[in-house]
Amino acid sequence: MTNVHNDHGTFKSYIVGFILSIVLTIVPYYLVVQHALKTETTFILVVLLAIAQLFVQLYFFLHLSTKQSQRWNLMTFLFTCLVLFILVAGSLWIMWNMNYNMMEHLG
């Protein structure tokens, strides 16, 4: 029987991740609801906090890291991101190209 090494988090890491997730959810909500800053500044902060929230979720709950035991999970996640990027970018490129070609014939 082989020794299976689980890289699951501890109770403390789950609590830290949970608290960070709550904070990273409440702060943007407060900024938007209270109109605390200019619209552009609020937008930038909300996007940055959303990216931080993504990394908190990936690290604390999905346990993605650069550890040797997590390499395949990380590579799978990165490949999935690449496929999603190709799908979205390709779709936008096709729609823009179709719109450009359709508008060319109207004049």
N, C-alpha and C positions, 0 to 999 in steps of 0.2 A: 504494500500500500504506500502511495506517495504522500509526502507531506504537503498539504495544500496550504498556501499562505494567503490569508484573506487580508486585504487592505481596506477593511471597513473602518469607519471612523469610530472614535470613542464617544461616550455620552457628552463629554465636555465639548468636543468638536461640533457635534450636532447642535448643542445649545448656542455656541458661538455663531455658527452658520445661521441658525434661526433668528437670533437677535440682529445680526447684520442684515438679514433679509427684511426683517420688520423695519429697521431704520431706513434701509434703502428703498422701501416702499412708502413710508410715511413722509419722508422729507420731500420727494417730488410732489406728492399729493398736496402737502401744505403749500409749497411754492406755487402750484397752479391755482388752488382754491383761494388763497389769500392775495393773489396778484402781488407777491412780495417784491418781485424784480421786474425789469423790462421783459417784454415778450421774447426777444432774441436771447437774452441771458437765461431766462427760464427754460427755453427750448434746449439750449446747449447743456445746461445743468441736468435736465431730465434725461437727455441722451447719454451723458457721461455716467449718471447714476444707474441707468439701465444697463450699460456695459459693465459697470462694477457689479451689479446684481447678477448678471450672467456669469461672471467669473466666480462669485461667491457660490452660486448654485453648482457650477461645474466642479469646484474644488471640494466644498464641504458635503455635498449630497451625492454627486455622481462619482466622487473620488478620482477625478481625472488629474493626473500629475505626470511628471517625467520620470517617476520611479521605474525601474526595470520591469517590475511585475505589472505595471499599468501601461506599458508601451503600446500593446496591441489595441487596448481600449482607446488610447489617445490617437493612434493612427486611424482607427475606424472613425472616430469623431471628426478628425480633420478631413478625411476623405469625404464624409457626409457633407461637411461645410463646403468643400470644393464642388461637389455635385450640385448642391443647392445654389451656389454662386453661379455656376455655368447655366443652370436652368433659368434663374432670374435674369441674369445679364443677357442671355441669348433671347429670352422672350421679349425683354425691353428693346433689344436691338432690332428684332424682327418687327415689332409693332411700330417703332420709330421709322424704319425703312419703308414699311407699308404706308404709313401716314405720309411720308415725304413723297413717295411715288404717286400716291392718289392725289395729293394737292398739286403736283406738277401738271397734271392733265386738266385741271379745272380752268386754268387761265387761258 
